[in-house]
Amino acid sequence: MKLSKLYIVFLLGTLLATSCNRVIDLKLGNDTGRLVVEGNITNIKGTQTVKLSQNVSFDNTNTYPAVSGATVTISDNTGNKYTLTEAPAGTYSVSQLAGIAGNVYTLNILTGGKTYTAASTMPALITLDSITSKNTVINSSKNRKQITVHYQDPLGVVNQYRFVMYVNGVQVKSVFAYNDNFNDGKYAHTDLRQTDIDIYPGDTVQVEMQCIDKNIYTYWYTLMQQQPNGPGGGVTPTDPPSNITPETLGYFSAHTTQTLTLVVKP
């Protein structure tokens, strides 16, 4: 895998309970012009979106050219097929669609004379029971808080999770991706450790929980390992392993989603 410098920037979607639009800011030196795919389909009935753009050089501005005029479809293993409509430029969507747990969804993109495909299986919904706050271990005297998520992992089933956190409407850049290797069948209390945004009493915190398939977990876990405060301690960045063929940048994820909100107490 070619080495590159990666930086993730997320945008808060208009509806947290639905698929959120997220922009992947990929800085890859002079390796420019590669297709970047950001595709999501969720279990919440509504608009499902695929965003297409191109990466730019390392020293360029954070403006990524939209890829227009592509033919984009999503199909499932039960015979349904949906053609996505472009608006605005580079954003392709289909409305009033809800993914179903257990179904395999296939993304097909035709652009620039090339066809790209990706498949993702939507896992079963695991309920996010609650989110709580507690004092951080570091600088706890300043009353800074850390968020913990609580949920029951089902026994004997392989599960992978991604969490997305917002503090006062601003998305935390840190990536949170976990599996159940060490808590299969247990009631999980998972700390979302991050140093991106300080959390204090009175702040409003929203956490989205996604149940994701193995390939998407590998994608997000790789990015989590590479972030400065991640478990990898800031390893040399690489392009995360995409589930798109032929190999390009980005991902296509069929996942469940749910969001809880907490007003942090002293």
Secondary structure, DSSP 4 states (H G I P E B T S, - for coil): --B-EE-------S-TTSPPP----EE-TT----EEEEEEEESSSEEEEEEEEE-B-TTS-S---B--S-EEEEEETTS-EEEPEE-STTEEEEEEE---TT-EEEEEEEETTEEEEEEEEPPPP--EEEEEEEE-STTGGGT-EEEEEEEEPPTTS--EEEEEEEETTEE----EEEESTTTTTSEEEEEE--SSS---TT-EEEEEEEEE-HHHHHHHHHHHHHSTTSTT-SPPPB----SEES--EEEEEEEEEEEEEEE---
